[in-house]
C-alpha cells in the first residue's frame, strides 16, 4: 500500500509538472554532457602527454646535400656524426638515443603518406632528400634545454627539433576546450540546481493538502519526501542516459570515425575513457537532483 502511494504520487507529480521536469532534464543533459566532454578532453590531454612524454623528445637533424641551412656546406661527415653522438651520449640529461638513417626516415615518410606518393618517374621525394637524424630520449621530458644547447651549433647539425614545438599547440587547444567545457558546465549546473529547487517548491505547493493530511496522521518527513526524491531520481536517470548517449556519439562519430582517421599520430581516447566519463556523469547527475531535493523538502513540506 505504501509503495502504491509512492508510485501513484510519482506518476501524478511527473504529469502535473511535466514542463518543469522537461526543463530540468534538458538542463541536466547539456550540463552533464559538457562535464563528460571535459572529462574526455582531460583524459585526452593526459594520454597525449603520457605517450609523447615517454617517447623521443628531441630530434637532431644532420646536414645533407642541398640543405637549406647555410651552415651546412655538404653532407654530414663521419667525424662530425661521431662528435654529435659523443655529445649526446655524454649528456647526463639523456637516457638514450637512436640513429636514424636516410633509408629509415624515407620508410617512415612512405608509411605516413603512402608509398604511391613517392613512386613513378618524378617522385615527390627520394631517399637522398632525407636527412640522417639522432632521436633522443630524455631522463626528464621537462629538462630539455641543456641537451638542445649542447648540440645546437655543432658541425654537421642542421636543426634541433623539440617535439613540444609540434604537439604543444595541440595540447594547448585541448586544455582550452577542457576549461571552456567545464566552465560552461558549471553555469548550467547552477541553472539546474535553481530549476530543481523551483520544481520542488511548485510540487510541494500543488500537494499541500495531501501533505497536511499526512502530517496530521503522523507520517514521517522521509515518507512524505519519497515521491519528491523519486521524481528527482527519474529526471537524473533520464539526463544521465541522454548525456551518456551524446558522449558515445561524440566518441564514435567525432573521434573514432572522424579526427582519429586523419590525425593518426595522436593517441586518441577510446571506450575505456568514455566509461570513466560516464561514471563521473552518473555520480554527478543524481547528486545534483537528490541532494537539493532532500535538503529542500524539509522546508517546503512543512505545514
N, C-alpha and C positions, 0 to 999 in steps of 0.2 A: 504493500500500500504506500509506503513512504517513497520507494523508488518510482512508483507510478506518478506520484505527485511531482517529484523532481523532474521527470522527463516530460510530464504534461506542461509544467511551468517553463521548461526549457523550450519546448516547441512553440508555446504561445509567446514567449519572450522574443524568440528569433523572428516570428512572424510580425509581432507588434512593432518592433524596432528594426525592420529589415533594412531601411535606408541607412541607419546609423551603423549597423553591422557591416553592410557592404563598404561603407566609408572606412571603417576600421580595418577590414580585410585588405582593401586596396592599399591603404597606407602601410600596413604591415608588409604586404607583398613587396612594395617598392623599396621600403627601408631595409627589409631583410635581404632582398636581392643585392642591394648595394653593400650591405655588410658582408655577405658571402663573396661578392665580387672583390671587395677589399681584401678579404682573407685569401682568395685565389691569387690576387696580384702580389700580396706579400710573400706567399709561398713561391710564386714565380721568381721574384727577386732573389729569394733565398737559394732556389735551385740553380739559378744562373750564377750567382756569386760563388756558391759552393763548387760548381763544376769548373768555372773559369779560374777560381782561386786556387784549385788544386792542379790545374793544368799549366802548360808553359806560359809564363807571364811576359817574357821579353824575347823578341826575335831580333837577332843581329844579321842584317843582310850584307853580304860581302860584295865587293866590286865585281863587275862583269864588263865585258867589251861593250862599248857604246853606252856606258852608264850615264845617267843624267846628272849625277853628282860630279861637279868639276874636279873634286879631289881624287876621283878615280880615273887614272890615266890608262889603265888596262885591267885585264882580268886579275883577280887576287892571286898572288904568288904563294907558293908553299911556305916560305919563311913568314910571310905576312899572316897566313892562316894559322901557323904554329903559334905566333905571338898572340893572336886573338884567343885561341884555345887556352893557352897558358894563363892569360889574364883572367879568363872566365873561371878556369879550374881552381886558381889560387884565391879567388874571392870568397871570403867566409859567408857571404850572403847567398851563395849559390849552393843548392842542394844537388843539382845535376844538370847536364846539358846533352844535347843531341845535335850532331852534324847532319844537315840535310843537303844532299847533292842536287844538281840540276835535274837529273832524271827523276828523283823522288819528288821534287817540287812540281815538276811537269805532270807527273801521275796524279798528284792531288788536285791540280787545276782541272785535269780532264775528268776526274771523278765528280768535281763540283759543278762543272758547266756542261759535261757531256763530251764524249770522245769525238762525236761527229763535228763538233765546233772546230776541231783542230786537224781535221783530215782534209784531203784534197790537195790540189796543186798550189793553192795560195792560202795556207792556214793562218788563222789569226795570230797564233804564237807557235814557236817551236821550242824544243828543249834548250837550244842555245840562248834563247831570250830570257831564260830563267836565271835567277841568282842563287848561288850557294848561300846557306844560312846556318847560324848557330841558334838553336832554340833552347832557352834557359829556363830551368825551374828554380824558383826561389825558396829559401828557407821560410821566409815570411813574405806573403804576397804584397804586404804594405811597405816592405823595406826594399825598394827597387832603385832608389836614387843612386846609391853607391855603385851598383853594377852598371847602370846607364852611363854615369860619368866616367867609369873606368874604361869602357870600350869605345865611347864616343871619341872620334878623332884619331883612333888607331889607323895605321896604314892598312889599306885593304878593306876598311869598313865603309860601306855606302850609307847606311842609315840604321838607326836603332828604333824599333817599334815596340811600344808598350801596349799590351792587349787592352788596357783600360782606355786607350785612345779610340779603339773601335767600339768596345761594348759599353763604355761609360755613358754615352748619350742614351743608349737603350735602357740601362739600369735607372738613369735619372728620370726617364719618361715613365717607367713603371712606378717609381716612387711617387711621382706627381699624381698619376692616376689613382694610386692607392690612397693617398691623402685626400684627394678630391672625393673618392667614393665613400670613405669613412666620414668625412666632414658632412657631405650631403645626407648620409645615412643618419648621422647624429641629429640633424634638424628634423628629419622625418620621424625618427624615434620619439622626439619631443612632441611632435604633432600627434603621433599615435597614442601617447600617454594622455594627452588632452582629450582626444576622442574617446578613449576608454573611460575616462572619468565622466565625461558628459553622457555617455551611453548608460553608465551605472546610475547616474542621477535621474535620467529620464525613465529607466526601467523601474527604479525604486518608487518614483512618483506614480507611475502607472499601476503599481501593485500595492499602493499604500493601504487600501482596505484589507487586502489579504494579509499583509504584514501585521497590521494592527490586530486582526483576529488571532493570528498565530502567536503574537506576543501575549495576548490575554490568556491563551490556553497553555502558556509556558514553554513554547518552542524555543530551542536554543538559537543563538545568533548564527552558529555554523550551519544549522539545518535550514534556516531562512536564507542564508547566503549561498547555499549549494546551487540553486538554479542560476544565480549570477555567475558563479565560478564555472559552471558548465558552459554557459554562453561564451565566457571569455576563452575557455579551452577550445571550443568549436571554432571560433574566429581565428585563434592562434594556429590550430592544426591546418586550417584552410590556407592561411597566409604562408605557413612554412612549406606546405605542399606546392603552392604556386612558385615560391621562391626557389625551391629545390629544382623544379622543372625548368625555370628560367635559367638557372645556373648550368643545368645539364645541357640545355640548348646552346648556351654561350660556349661551353667547352667543346661540344660536338661540332657545331657549325662555325663558330668563330675562331677556335684554336685548332682542334684536330684536323678538320677538313678545310681550314682557312689558312691563317698565317703560318701554321706549322708546315704546310706544304711548300711554302715559298722560302721561309727562313729556317732551313733545316739545321743550321749550326747552333741554334738556340735550344737548350734543354727545356722544353715546354712542360707545363703541369699536365697531369693526367687524372684518371678517375680516382686514384687514391687521394689526391689533393682535393678533388671535388667532395669526397666523403668527409674530409676534415671540415670543409666549409659548411656542409650540410649539418654536421654535428653542432657547429657554432650557431647556425641559424635555428636548429631545432631546440637548443637550450635557451637562446635569447628570445625566441618568439613567445612561448608560454610564459616566460618570466615577465615580459612586457605587458601581458594581459592579466595573468593570475595574481601577481603581487599587488598591483594597484587595486584590483578588484577586492582582494582580501582585506586591504587596508581601508578602502573607502566604503565598503559595505557597512562597517561599524558605524559610520557617520550617517549614511543615507537610509538605513533601515530602522533607525530609532523612531519611535512614535511617542 
